[in-house]
């Protein structure tokens, strides 16, 4: 590449940057923008009147109280009449709103993404454990208030790469302070975790109290063997700064995670034997309900085996409570919910290839299977009623795999039954204490929500709330369409949702935009009410397609992308477009795709691999090569680059940058992105430069992984510029 060409490219990127401030203003000048805003406002309201809040059952089982659109109402469970209820006269509503005593908080600091609480209060409210200057310190809880603790913790976290301010030093030696550890350092820390544990294992805590407040367990994290990753900050200042993170990229060393327990009575520190090897993951730590053991999850680096272990508080090797193994990858965070005896628990398993519930014992035994009676996955646990011996749960058990239905089963595994039916998605379940009634909301993508009262046999006896669709009809909104097509394997049914502009005219040609995320551990679409996509009013058809690799369709569907991200999932998006292209109103010469994060990756891959299908792409914060991303996420689905070199090569955007590229690609990235590093975009830019190609670039100097509302304005401006909807496809004054 010659120097002048690179200079021209950089100028192009700069032009986007300098005009970003005015993007929203320019967007307002696009045909149809006024309609977009009208529909956006209407969508926020449509369907909300079909839902209820704060459902409360009376102690005598005679009435049901709920709130609808700010009004309190009461249902007689005798004649099902609905009357208005004075809130001030209803003690149960007052209780629902939060009157009365509250138990002490065991932890209360709110933390940001991929962070851990820097302080945690004991259940008895007497002690507060702090992560301070890389160590764990205990102080009587009466010394400070929550706001002061949060402020101090935030200051310490912001100074994580340097010495802690001296403001804490005058407290460390006071008689009331207990320095639990003292040898912590920047890369050998106590009472906190690390970025990758917070981001990928959702580990937002790193210190845990026993139920009796006599013991504190906490992490020991060793990153001394890991490589630094540098991210420049203050990029709009005269002098920049540097953020340093030990970020483990695919195939690189992981942090070592250990656990310790401090005994407040003996003032002794016990190291927990976590077993395994040092490259494993240790997380989901908690004391057993009786406080006699410390539970933790342990998974191997490949993440195909998960073990829940119990370590005695007096030491010794841990014992196995339950283990799960998969030929591909094992979900890291299955549900584990204890019953009141503190010994039995509900456990979520995928041993059959479908997500189901079991009843297990803390001693390691399986008591009985609860829900594995049919080949469909459970959704969520709704309620466990031990007195009556019922487990209530949702499951995707109907003909449409998007529709959750309410089920129940006895805790001994007998009498399984489905309580709801119909071609709708069911949610917001409220079970009566006497099990004779339940409330739920049902809806579909094109059917506004209704909330109703049902008997325990599934018979609807009263409608509590319905949706008024008059506003949507007034605006000429067209109901979205749930469509189904075959994957390229010839057998798998895939689904998508197609939105059309108001006053849609099937005699016209419309450009098609695919909104995509599509990554593992995400749900592609849902059958919840979506009255409209406001951005259709710019003159687009907009579709979302649930590709293979997403959740709630069984393990085979979910693992179809194992070791080959960016292949099967992209192919499903392509086949969805080709299915829609059979319709005369879809303009196959004007198809775009847009997404963020994994959706940004999918967008780049789509326009590079299938330029005959996608002419335009807008990608926000994309991973462009999986070697750039972290160990836990990437290796779970791809293994390491050494184990799977072909998968990494075929799943890299850089592989498909060719000098024959003729499409339009806008990439947007935040310079402070500590999740998907900006280097992903720089590598893509470099690949385009080496092939003498051009792409459009917008950088956000003050943004992290989320780019903010300005990115949406740029996205639709770019799509409008390059897909150019026909003037007649935008109704203009018709709304």
C-alpha positions in Angstrom: 0.0 0.0 0.0 1.2 3.5 -0.8 1.2 6.2 1.9 -1.3 8.5 0.1 -4.0 5.8 0.0 -3.7 5.2 3.8 -3.9 9.0 4.3 -7.0 9.2 2.2 -8.6 6.4 4.3 -7.8 8.1 7.6 -9.3 11.3 6.3 -12.5 9.4 5.5 -12.6 8.1 9.1 -12.0 11.6 10.4 -14.9 13.0 8.4 -17.3 10.5 10.0 -15.9 11.5 13.4 -16.2 15.2 12.9 -19.9 14.9 11.8 -21.0 12.5 14.5 -22.1 15.3 16.7 -24.6 16.3 14.1 -25.7 12.7 13.2 -29.0 13.0 15.1 -29.8 16.3 13.4 -29.0 14.8 10.0 -31.1 11.8 10.8 -34.1 14.1 11.5 -33.9 15.3 7.9 -34.3 11.8 6.4 -37.7 11.0 4.8 -39.9 9.3 7.3 -38.1 10.5 10.4 -41.2 12.2 11.9 -43.0 8.9 11.4 -40.2 7.0 13.2 -40.6 9.2 16.2 -44.4 8.9 16.2 -44.2 5.1 16.0 -41.4 5.0 18.6 -43.6 6.9 21.1 -46.6 4.7 20.3 -44.6 1.4 20.7 -43.6 2.4 24.2 -47.3 2.4 25.2 -48.9 -0.2 23.1 -49.4 -3.4 25.0 -48.6 -2.0 28.4 -52.2 -1.9 29.4 -52.4 -5.7 29.0 -50.1 -6.3 31.9 -50.5 -6.0 35.6 -48.2 -5.5 38.5 -48.0 -6.3 42.2 -50.3 -9.3 42.3 -51.3 -10.2 45.9 -53.4 -13.1 47.2 -55.4 -12.5 50.4 -54.7 -14.8 53.4 -58.2 -16.1 53.4 -58.0 -17.1 49.8 -61.1 -15.0 48.9 -59.6 -12.2 46.8 -56.8 -11.2 44.5 -55.4 -7.7 44.4 -53.4 -6.2 41.6 -52.4 -2.9 40.0 -53.3 -2.0 36.4 -52.1 1.2 34.8 -51.6 2.8 38.3 -55.0 1.7 39.6 -55.5 -0.9 42.4 -58.2 -3.5 41.6 -59.6 -6.5 43.5 -61.0 -9.7 42.1 -63.5 -11.9 44.0 -62.4 -15.5 43.7 -66.1 -16.5 44.3 -67.9 -14.6 41.5 -64.8 -13.2 39.7 -66.1 -9.6 39.8 -63.5 -6.9 39.6 -63.8 -3.8 41.7 -61.6 -0.8 42.5 -59.7 -1.1 45.7 -58.6 1.8 47.9 -54.8 1.3 48.3 -54.8 2.9 51.8 -57.3 0.2 53.0 -55.3 -2.8 51.9 -52.6 -3.9 54.4 -51.3 -6.5 52.0 -50.6 -3.9 49.4 -48.8 -1.8 52.0 -46.8 -4.9 52.8 -46.1 -5.5 49.1 -44.8 -2.0 48.8 -42.2 -2.7 51.4 -43.4 -1.8 54.9 -42.1 -3.7 57.9 -38.7 -4.9 58.9 -36.0 -6.0 56.5 -33.3 -8.6 57.1 -29.7 -7.2 57.3 -28.0 -7.0 54.0 -25.2 -9.4 53.4 -23.9 -7.3 50.5 -25.1 -4.0 49.0 -22.5 -2.3 46.9 -23.6 -2.0 43.3 -20.8 -2.6 40.9 -20.3 -2.1 37.2 -19.9 -4.7 34.5 -17.1 -7.2 35.1 -16.5 -5.8 38.6 -16.8 -7.3 42.1 -18.2 -5.6 45.3 -15.4 -4.0 47.2 -17.3 -4.4 50.5 -19.8 -6.8 52.0 -21.6 -6.7 55.3 -22.2 -9.7 57.5 -25.7 -11.1 57.8 -25.9 -10.0 61.5 -25.0 -6.5 60.5 -22.0 -6.3 62.8 -19.0 -6.5 60.4 -18.0 -5.1 57.0 -15.4 -6.8 54.9 -13.4 -4.6 52.6 -11.2 -5.2 49.6 -8.6 -2.6 50.4 -5.2 -2.0 48.8 -5.3 -5.6 47.3 -6.1 -7.1 50.7 -9.1 -8.0 52.9 -9.8 -5.9 55.9 -12.6 -6.3 58.5 -14.2 -3.4 60.4 -17.2 -3.0 62.7 -20.1 -2.0 60.5 -21.0 0.8 62.8 -18.0 2.8 61.7 -19.4 3.9 58.4 -22.5 4.2 56.4 -23.3 2.6 53.0 -22.8 5.8 51.0 -19.4 6.3 52.6 -18.4 2.7 51.9 -19.5 2.9 48.3 -17.6 6.2 47.8 -14.4 4.8 49.4 -14.7 1.6 47.4 -15.1 3.4 44.2 -12.1 5.5 44.9 -10.0 2.4 45.6 -11.2 0.7 42.4 -10.3 3.7 40.3 -6.8 3.6 41.8 -6.5 -0.2 41.2 -3.4 0.3 39.1 -1.6 2.4 41.6 -1.2 2.9 45.4 -4.3 3.4 47.4 -4.7 6.9 48.8 -3.3 7.5 52.3 -6.9 8.2 53.5 -7.1 4.5 54.3 -3.8 4.2 56.0 -4.9 5.9 59.2 -7.6 3.3 59.6 -5.5 0.2 59.1 -3.9 0.2 62.5 -6.9 1.1 64.6 -7.9 -1.6 67.2 -11.3 -2.0 65.5 -9.7 -3.0 62.2 -8.7 -6.6 61.5 -6.2 -6.9 58.6 -7.1 -10.4 57.4 -4.4 -10.4 54.7 -1.4 -8.1 54.3 0.7 -9.5 51.4 -1.6 -8.5 48.5 -0.3 -6.7 45.5 -1.5 -5.4 42.1 -1.4 -8.8 40.5 -1.7 -11.0 43.6 -5.0 -9.9 45.2 -7.4 -10.9 47.9 -11.1 -10.2 48.2 -11.6 -9.4 44.5 -11.6 -11.4 41.3 -10.5 -10.4 37.8 -12.0 -9.0 34.6 -12.6 -12.3 32.9 -14.4 -13.8 35.9 -16.7 -10.8 36.2 -17.4 -10.6 32.5 -17.9 -14.3 31.6 -18.8 -16.0 34.8 -20.9 -13.0 36.1 -18.9 -13.2 39.3 -19.8 -9.9 40.9 -18.8 -11.0 44.4 -15.5 -12.0 45.8 -16.1 -12.2 49.6 -18.8 -14.4 51.2 -20.1 -14.5 54.8 -21.3 -17.7 56.5 -24.9 -17.5 57.6 -23.9 -17.1 61.3 -21.5 -14.3 60.4 -18.5 -16.1 62.1 -16.6 -16.9 58.9 -15.6 -15.0 55.8 -14.6 -16.7 52.6 -12.8 -14.8 49.8 -10.8 -15.1 46.6 -7.1 -15.2 46.2 -6.3 -14.2 42.6 -2.8 -14.7 41.1 -2.1 -12.9 37.8 1.6 -12.6 38.1 2.3 -15.0 35.3 0.0 -13.2 32.9 0.7 -10.7 30.2 -0.4 -7.1 30.4 -2.9 -5.6 28.0 -2.6 -1.8 27.5 -5.6 0.4 26.6 -5.0 4.1 26.1 -7.5 6.4 27.9 -8.1 10.2 28.1 -7.8 10.1 24.3 -9.2 13.6 23.8 -6.9 15.2 26.4 -3.5 16.7 25.7 -1.8 13.8 27.4 -3.3 10.3 27.3 -3.3 7.8 30.1 -2.8 4.1 30.2 -5.1 1.4 31.6 -3.4 -1.9 32.3 -5.4 -5.2 32.5 -4.2 -8.8 32.8 -6.6 -9.9 30.1 -6.3 -13.6 29.2 -6.7 -14.0 25.4 -7.7 -17.3 23.8 -4.9 -19.9 24.4 -3.0 -17.7 26.8 -2.5 -18.4 30.6 -5.5 -17.9 32.9 -5.5 -16.3 36.4 -5.1 -18.7 39.3 -8.0 -18.7 41.6 -7.9 -19.9 45.2 -10.2 -19.6 48.2 -9.5 -18.8 51.8 -11.7 -18.8 54.9 -11.2 -16.5 57.9 -12.6 -17.5 61.3 -13.5 -14.5 63.4 -13.4 -16.5 66.7 -10.0 -18.1 66.3 -8.6 -15.3 64.1 -7.2 -18.1 61.9 -7.0 -18.3 58.1 -7.7 -21.5 56.3 -6.7 -22.3 52.7 -9.4 -24.2 50.9 -8.3 -27.2 48.8 -9.9 -26.4 45.5 -8.2 -29.4 43.8 -7.9 -29.7 40.0 -5.3 -27.7 38.1 -4.3 -24.1 38.1 -5.9 -23.3 34.7 -9.4 -24.3 35.9 -12.2 -21.9 36.9 -13.5 -21.6 40.5 -16.7 -19.6 41.0 -20.2 -19.4 42.3 -19.0 -19.6 45.9 -21.4 -19.8 48.8 -21.6 -21.4 52.3 -24.1 -24.2 52.7 -27.3 -23.1 54.5 -26.0 -24.5 57.8 -22.6 -22.9 57.3 -20.7 -26.1 57.8 -19.2 -26.3 54.3 -18.2 -24.0 51.5 -19.7 -24.7 48.1 -18.0 -23.8 44.9 -18.2 -24.6 41.2 -15.2 -25.8 39.4 -14.9 -26.4 35.6 -11.9 -27.4 33.6 -10.4 -25.0 31.1 -12.2 -26.7 28.1 -15.5 -26.2 30.1 -16.9 -29.6 29.2 -17.0 -30.7 32.8 -18.6 -28.9 35.7 -18.4 -30.0 39.3 -20.0 -28.5 42.4 -17.8 -29.3 45.4 -18.2 -28.9 49.1 -15.2 -28.0 51.3 -15.2 -28.5 55.1 -14.6 -25.4 57.1 -11.9 -27.3 59.1 -9.9 -28.2 56.0 -9.3 -31.3 53.9 -10.1 -32.2 50.3 -13.4 -31.2 48.9 -16.2 -33.7 48.2 -18.2 -33.9 45.1 -21.9 -32.8 45.3 -22.8 -33.1 41.6 -21.1 -33.2 38.2 -22.1 -32.5 34.6 -20.2 -33.5 31.5 -21.0 -32.6 27.9 -19.3 -33.7 24.6 -19.2 -30.1 23.5 -19.4 -27.5 26.3 -21.3 -27.4 29.6 -23.3 -24.3 30.7 -21.3 -22.8 33.5 -24.2 -21.6 35.7 -27.0 -24.1 36.1 -29.7 -23.3 38.6 -29.1 -24.6 42.1 -31.9 -23.7 44.5 -32.0 -25.1 48.0 -35.2 -26.2 49.7 -35.9 -25.1 53.3 -34.1 -28.1 54.9 -30.8 -26.7 53.5 -29.9 -30.2 52.2 -32.1 -30.8 49.2 -31.9 -28.6 46.1 -33.4 -28.2 42.7 -30.7 -28.7 40.0 -30.7 -27.8 36.4 -29.2 -30.4 34.1 -28.8 -31.0 30.3 -27.8 -34.7 30.5 -30.6 -35.7 28.2 -29.8 -33.0 25.6 -32.6 -30.9 27.0 -32.6 -28.6 30.0 -34.5 -30.2 32.9 -34.8 -30.1 36.7 -33.7 -32.7 39.2 -34.1 -33.0 43.0 -30.8 -33.7 44.5 -29.3 -33.9 48.0 -26.2 -32.2 49.3 -24.7 -35.6 50.1 -24.3 -36.1 46.4 -27.3 -38.3 45.7 -30.0 -37.9 43.1 -33.4 -38.1 44.8 -35.5 -38.1 41.7 -35.8 -36.6 38.3 -38.5 -34.0 38.0 -39.1 -32.8 34.4 -37.4 -35.0 31.9 -40.6 -36.6 30.6 -40.5 -35.1 27.0 -38.0 -33.8 24.5 -38.3 -30.1 25.2 -36.4 -27.7 27.4 -37.6 -26.2 30.6 -37.5 -22.4 30.8 -37.4 -21.1 34.4 -38.4 -22.2 37.9 -41.6 -20.3 38.8 -42.2 -21.6 42.4 -41.4 -24.4 44.8 -44.2 -25.1 47.2 -42.9 -27.6 49.8 -46.1 -27.8 51.8 -48.1 -29.0 48.9 -45.2 -30.8 47.3 -45.4 -28.9 43.9 -42.7 -27.5 41.6 -44.1 -24.9 39.1 -42.0 -24.1 36.1 -42.2 -22.9 32.5 -41.2 -25.0 29.5 -41.1 -24.7 25.7 -43.4 -27.7 25.3 -45.8 -26.7 22.5 -45.7 -26.9 18.7 -43.9 -23.5 18.6 -40.5 -23.7 20.4 -40.8 -19.9 21.2 -43.9 -20.3 23.4 -43.3 -20.9 27.2 -46.1 -22.8 28.9 -46.7 -23.2 32.7 -46.2 -26.7 34.1 -46.1 -28.3 37.5 -44.9 -31.6 38.9 -44.8 -33.2 42.3 -41.5 -33.0 44.1 -41.4 -36.8 43.9 -41.6 -36.5 40.1 -45.2 -37.7 39.8 -48.3 -36.0 38.3 -46.6 -33.8 35.7 -49.1 -31.6 33.9 -49.2 -28.6 31.7 -51.5 -25.8 32.9 -51.6 -23.4 29.9 -52.2 -23.9 26.3 -52.8 -22.0 23.1 -50.4 -20.5 20.4 -49.0 -17.9 22.8 -46.1 -17.2 24.9 -46.9 -17.2 28.7 -45.1 -15.3 31.4 -45.5 -13.3 34.6 -46.8 -16.2 36.6 -48.4 -15.8 40.0 -49.5 -18.9 41.9 -52.1 -18.7 44.6 -50.9 -20.1 48.0 -53.8 -22.6 48.0 -52.8 -23.8 44.4 -56.4 -23.3 43.1 -55.6 -20.3 40.9 -52.8 -18.7 39.0 -52.4 -15.5 37.0 -50.3 -15.1 33.9 -49.9 -13.0 30.8 -50.1 -14.5 27.3 -49.2 -12.8 24.0 -47.5 -13.3 20.6 -45.4 -11.2 18.4 -48.6 -10.1 16.6 -51.0 -10.5 19.5 -51.0 -7.9 22.3 -50.8 -9.1 25.8 -53.7 -10.2 27.9 -53.4 -11.0 31.6 -56.0 -13.4 33.1 -56.9 -15.5 36.1 -57.0 -19.3 35.6 -58.0 -22.3 37.7 -55.5 -25.0 38.6 -56.9 -27.0 35.6 -55.9 -24.2 33.2 -59.4 -22.8 32.7 -59.5 -19.0 32.2 -62.2 -17.5 34.5 -61.4 -13.7 34.5 -59.6 -11.3 32.3 -57.6 -8.8 34.4 -56.1 -6.7 31.6 -56.3 -6.4 27.9 -54.5 -4.2 25.3 -56.1 -1.3 23.4 -54.7 -1.4 19.9 -56.6 1.6 18.6 -53.5 3.8 18.5 -51.7 1.2 16.4 -54.6 1.0 13.9 -54.8 4.8 13.8 -51.1 4.9 12.8 -51.6 2.2 10.2 -49.2 -0.2 11.9 -48.8 -3.6 10.2 -48.6 -6.5 12.6 -45.2 -8.2 12.5 -44.9 -11.7 10.9 -43.4 -14.7 12.6 -42.0 -16.8 9.7 -40.4 -20.3 9.6 -38.0 -21.8 7.1 -35.6 -24.7 6.8 -31.9 -24.6 7.6 -29.5 -25.8 5.0 -29.4 -29.2 6.7 -32.9 -29.8 5.3 -34.5 -30.7 8.6 -34.0 -27.9 11.2 -36.8 -25.4 11.4 -35.6 -21.8 11.9 -37.7 -18.8 12.8 -37.6 -15.1 12.3 -39.7 -12.0 12.7 -40.4 -9.6 9.9 -41.5 -6.0 10.5 -43.0 -3.8 7.8 -43.6 -0.1 7.6 -46.9 1.5 8.4 -49.3 1.5 5.4 -47.2 -1.3 3.8 -47.8 -1.6 0.1 -47.0 -5.2 -1.3 -46.8 -3.8 -4.8 -43.7 -1.8 -4.0 -40.1 -2.9 -3.5 -38.5 -2.4 -0.1 -34.9 -2.7 1.0 -34.4 -5.3 3.7 -32.3 -4.8 6.9 -31.3 -7.7 9.2 -30.9 -6.9 12.8 -28.6 -9.5 14.3 -26.9 -10.7 17.5 -26.9 -14.4 17.1 -24.2 -15.4 19.5 -24.1 -18.3 21.9 -26.0 -18.1 25.2 -28.5 -15.6 23.6 -32.0 -16.1 22.5 -32.4 -15.1 18.9 -36.1 -14.0 19.0 -39.1 -14.3 21.3 -42.8 -14.6 20.7 -43.5 -11.5 22.8 -45.6 -8.7 21.5 -43.8 -6.3 19.1 -46.3 -3.9 17.6 -43.7 -2.3 15.3 -40.1 -1.6 14.6 -40.1 2.2 14.4 -37.1 2.3 12.0 -39.2 0.6 9.3 -40.6 4.1 8.8 -37.4 5.1 7.0 -38.7 2.8 4.3 -37.2 -0.5 5.3 -38.3 -4.1 5.9 -36.5 -5.2 9.1 -36.1 -8.8 10.1 -34.5 -10.7 13.0 -33.6 -14.4 12.5 -32.9 -16.9 15.2 -29.9 -18.9 13.9 -28.5 -22.2 15.2 -26.2 -21.7 18.2 -28.8 -19.7 20.2 -30.5 -21.0 23.3 -33.8 -22.7 24.4 -34.0 -25.1 21.5 -32.1 -28.0 23.0 -28.4 -28.9 23.2 -28.0 -30.1 19.6 -29.4 -26.8 18.3 -27.3 -24.7 20.8 -24.0 -26.5 20.0 -24.4 -26.5 16.2 -21.7 -23.8 16.1 -19.3 -25.6 18.4 -15.7 -25.0 17.2 -17.0 -23.2 14.1 -18.3 -19.7 15.1 -19.1 -17.6 12.1 -20.1 -20.4 9.8 -23.4 -22.1 10.6 -24.8 -19.0 12.3 -24.0 -16.8 9.3 -25.4 -19.4 6.9 -28.7 -19.4 8.7 -28.9 -15.6 8.3 -28.2 -16.0 4.6 -30.8 -18.7 4.2 -33.3 -16.5 6.0 -32.7 -13.7 3.6 -33.0 -16.0 0.6 -36.3 -17.3 2.0 -37.6 -13.7 2.3 -36.2 -12.9 -1.1 -38.9 -15.1 -2.7 -41.4 -12.4 -1.9 -41.9 -9.8 -4.7 -41.8 -6.8 -2.3 -38.2 -7.7 -1.1 -35.6 -5.9 -3.1 -32.7 -8.4 -3.2 -30.3 -5.8 -4.6 -30.7 -3.7 -1.4 -30.1 -5.9 1.7 -28.2 -4.7 4.7 -27.3 -6.1 8.1 -26.4 -4.5 11.4 -25.5 -5.6 14.9 -23.3 -4.9 18.0 -20.7 -7.0 19.7 -21.3 -10.6 18.5 -23.8 -9.0 16.2 -21.1 -6.7 14.9 -18.9 -9.7 14.2 -21.8 -11.4 12.3 -22.4 -8.2 10.3 -18.8 -8.0 9.2 -18.7 -11.7 8.3 -21.9 -11.5 6.4 -20.9 -8.7 4.1 -17.4 -10.2 3.5 -18.4 -13.8 3.0 -21.7 -13.2 1.2 -21.4 -10.0 -0.8 -24.0 -11.4 -3.3 -26.6 -11.4 -0.4 -25.6 -8.4 1.7 -24.6 -5.1 0.1 -24.2 -3.0 3.3 -23.2 -3.7 6.9 -23.0 -1.6 10.0 -20.9 -3.3 12.8 -20.6 -2.0 16.3 -17.7 -3.1 18.5 -17.0 -6.3 16.5 -14.7 -9.2 17.4 -12.8 -9.6 14.1 -10.6 -12.5 15.1 -11.3 -14.9 18.0 -7.7 -15.0 19.0 -8.3 -11.4 20.3 -11.0 -12.4 22.8 -10.9 -13.8 26.3 -10.3 -17.4 27.3 -13.5 -18.3 29.1 -15.9 -17.2 26.3 -13.8 -18.1 23.3 -12.5 -21.5 24.4 -15.9 -22.6 25.7 -17.1 -22.5 22.1 -13.9 -22.8 20.0 -11.3 -24.5 22.3 -7.8 -23.0 21.9 -6.2 -21.8 18.7 -3.7 -24.7 19.0 -6.5 -27.3 19.3 -8.7 -25.7 16.6 -6.6 -23.8 14.1 -9.1 -24.4 11.2 -12.0 -23.1 13.2 -10.1 -19.9 14.2 -9.1 -19.3 10.6 -12.5 -19.9 9.2 -14.1 -17.9 11.9 -11.9 -14.8 11.4 -13.2 -11.8 9.6 -9.6 -11.1 8.4 -9.6 -14.3 6.4 -12.3 -12.9 4.0 -10.9 -9.5 3.3 -10.3 -9.7 -0.5 -9.6 -7.1 -3.1 -12.8 -8.0 -4.9 -14.9 -6.5 -2.1 -17.4 -4.1 -3.5 -19.8 -3.6 -0.6 -20.3 -0.9 2.0 -19.1 -1.4 5.6 -19.3 1.0 8.5 -17.4 -0.1 11.6 -18.0 1.7 14.9 -15.8 1.2 18.0 -15.2 2.8 21.4 -11.6 3.6 22.2 -12.2 2.7 25.8 -13.6 -0.8 25.1 -12.0 -3.1 27.6 -14.2 -6.0 26.5 -13.8 -6.2 22.7 -10.6 -4.3 22.4 -10.3 -1.7 19.7 -7.4 -3.7 18.2 -10.1 -5.9 16.6 -11.1 -3.0 14.5 -7.5 -1.8 13.9 -6.7 -5.3 12.5 -9.6 -5.2 10.2 -8.6 -1.7 9.0 -5.1 -3.0 8.4 -6.4 -5.9 6.4 -8.4 -3.5 4.2 -5.4 -1.3 3.8 -3.2 -4.2 2.6 -5.9 -5.1 0.0 -6.2 -1.5 -1.1 -9.8 -1.4 0.0 -11.9 1.2 1.7 -14.3 0.9 4.7 -16.0 3.6 6.7 -14.9 4.0 10.3 -16.4 5.9 13.3 -14.5 5.9 16.6 -16.0 7.0 19.9 -13.1 8.3 22.1 -15.1 8.4 25.3 -17.0 5.1 24.9 -16.4 1.6 26.2 -18.2 -1.4 24.7 -21.6 0.4 24.6 -21.5 3.2 22.1 -24.5 5.2 23.1 -27.4 6.7 21.1 -25.2 8.5 18.6 -24.3 5.2 17.1 -27.9 4.3 16.2 -28.3 7.6 14.4 -25.1 6.9 12.4 -26.3 3.4 11.7 -29.6 4.4 10.1 -28.1 7.3 8.3 -25.6 5.0 6.7 -28.1 2.3 5.8 -30.4 4.9 4.3 -27.5 6.4 2.3 -26.5 3.1 0.8 -29.8 1.2 0.5 -31.8 4.2 -0.6 -35.5 3.3 0.0 -37.8 4.4 -2.8 -39.6 7.7 -2.1 -42.9 6.0 -2.4 -42.1 3.4 0.3 -42.0 6.2 3.0 -45.6 7.3 3.7 -44.5 10.8 4.6 -47.6 12.7 5.7 -49.8 9.6 6.0 -49.2 9.2 9.8 
